Amino acid sequence: MKRLMVFGAACMMLIAVSGCAKKVKRVGVEKVIDLSGKWNDTDSRLVSDEMMNDCLSRPWVTNHMAAAGGKIPAVIVGTVVNKTDEHIISETFTKDLERAMINSGRVQVVASSQERKEVREEREDMWENASEETLKQFQQEHAADYMLKGVINAIKDKEGKKSVTYYQIDLELINTETNQKVWLGNKKLKKYIKD
C-alpha cells in the first residue's frame, strides 16, 4: 500500500511538472514580436532598410559616379555606437545596413578592418601553401570612398506601469579622402509599454 501511495505521488508530480514545461514554436523571422519593448530585430531591420533607402536616394551617389567616370561608390560601415542603457548588439544593426546597401546595387561594400585583417592573414597563408595558379595578389584591395558611422540614443520616461522609450538613430556618411559629410540620416522610434 505504501509503495502504491509513493508511486501515485511520483506520478502526480510528473504530471504537474510536465504541465509546466516550456513550449517553443517556430515563427517566421519577418514576424513582428515585441515582448519587452526594448530594441529588437524588427527595429534593426526596419531602421536599416529605411535609412539606407534614404541614403541611397540622395545626390551623393550620382555626384560620385559623375566625378568617378561612372564607377559606383565603395562604402565601409564603421562603428555604430550604442549610447542607450540597453544591451544592443550593434553588429546585427551594421550587418543589416551592409545587407541593405549591397542589395540595392547602388554601392559596393568593402570589408571592415577586422574582416580585412582576417582576409590578409588568409592571403599570407596562400603564398605559403596554395598553387601558383590560384594565388591572390597583395595590394589589390578596393579602398572605401566613404565611411558610414553613427550612434543609437534612447530617452526613457516611466510612470507607474507605463513607460515610453524614444530611440534616435543618427548615421552619417563621410568621404574618406576629404572628410566631407555627404549624407546625414536620422530615424526616430517611440515605443509605449504598459505592464
N, C-alpha and C positions, 0 to 999 in steps of 0.2 A: 504494500500500500504506500509506504514511504517512497519507494522508487517511482511509483506511478505519479505521485504528487510532485516529486523533483523533476521528472520527465515533463509533466504538464506545465510546470512553471518555466522550464527551459524553452519549451515550445512557444509559450506566450511571449517570452522575452524576444525570441527570434522573430516572431510575427510583428511585435512592436518596433523592433529595430529596423526590419525590412520596410516597414511602412514609412519610416523617416528617411529612407535612403534618398540621396541627391539624384535628381533626374536631369539629364542633359539632352538637348535637342539641337541638331544641326540646323543652322539658318543660313540664308544667302548673305554674302559679305556686303551686298548693296543694301540690305535691310537696315533701317534706322532703329537702333536700340539705345536708349539713353537712360541708364539706370541711376547714376549718381548726380547727373547734371554737370559733371566735370568734362574737360576737353576729351574728345574721344576720336575714334577712327573716322566717323562720319564728318566731324568738324574738319579734320585734317584733309580729307579728300575733297570736300566741298570748297573749302577755303583755297586750297592749292589750285583746283580747276578754275575757280572764278578769278583768282588773282593772275594766273598765267594767261587766261583768255584776255584779260585787260592788258597785261604787259605786252603780249604778242600782237595786239591790235594797234599799238601806238606807233608813231612815226619813226622811232629809233631804228626799227628793223629795216624799213625801206631806205632810210638815210644811210645806214651802214652798208646795205647792198649797193646803193648808188656809188658810195665812196670806195667800195672794195671790188668794183668790177663785177657785181652780181653774186659774189660769194655770200652765202648765208653766215650770220654771226655765230661764233662759238662762245658758249656761256659755261662758267663753272659756278656751281652752287657752293657758296661759302657757309659760314655759320649763321644759324638762326637761333638766337639766344632766348631761352625761356626765362622770363623775369616774373613769372607767376609763382605762387606758393604751391602749385600743383606739380606732381611728377609727370612732366610731358616729355616723352621720348622724341626729341626734335629730329632724330634721324628718320623716323617714319614720315614726318612732315616734309623734310628735304627730299626724300625719295619720291614722295607724291609730287613735289614741284618738278623734279627731274623728269618723271614719267609724263607729266602734262606738257613739258617743253618738247621732249623727244617726240611724243605722239602728235604734236602739232605739225611737225615737219618744217617749221619756220626757222628753227635754230638747231645747232649742234650742241651737244652737252659733253664737256670734257671731264675726265675723272678728277676726283678730289685729291688733295695732297697725299692722304693716306692710301688711297687706291693706286695713285701713281707710284708710290714707294713700293708697293707690293708687285706691281707690273714690272718695275725696273729690276727688282730682285729676280723675278722670273726671267727677264731678258738676259741678265748676267749668267743665270744658270744655263740658259740655252747656249751661250757661247762656249760653255764647257762641255755640254752634253748633247746638243742637237746636231743633226746633219747640216752640212753647209747649205743645202738647197732650201732648208726651212728656217734658217736663222733670220731673226728680225734685227734690223739695224738700230743703233743708238742714235740719238739726236734727231729723231723723226717725229717727235711728239707734236701734237697740234696745240698751240698756245691759245689760251682763252682771250677773247676780245673783251669780255665783260664778266664781272662777278656779281652774283645775286646774293644778298645777305639781308638779315633782318632781325626782328625781335617780336616776341609774343608777350603782351602785358595783360593783366587782369585786375579788375576792381570788383570787390565783393561787398555786398550790402546784405545784412541779415537782421531780421526782427522776428523773434519767436520761432515759429516753424516755417517761416517763409524766407527765402533768400533769392537774390539776383546776382548773377555773375556776368560782368561785362568784359568781353575779350576784345583787345585791339591788336591786330596783326599788321605790322609795318614792314614792307620789303622795299629794297632799293637796288637798282641795277647800276653798276659803276663801270665806266670804261677803264680797262686795266692799263692803258697807255697814258691817258690824260687825267685820270681820276675824276672825270666829269660824271655826275649823276645824270643818267639819260632817262630813267623812269623811277617814279616813286609810287608805290601801291599801298593801299590801306583797306583793310576789311575789318568790320566790326560785327561782333556776335553778342547777343544778350540772351541769357538763359534764366528763366524763372523756375525756381524749385520750391515745391511745397511738401513738407514732411507729413 
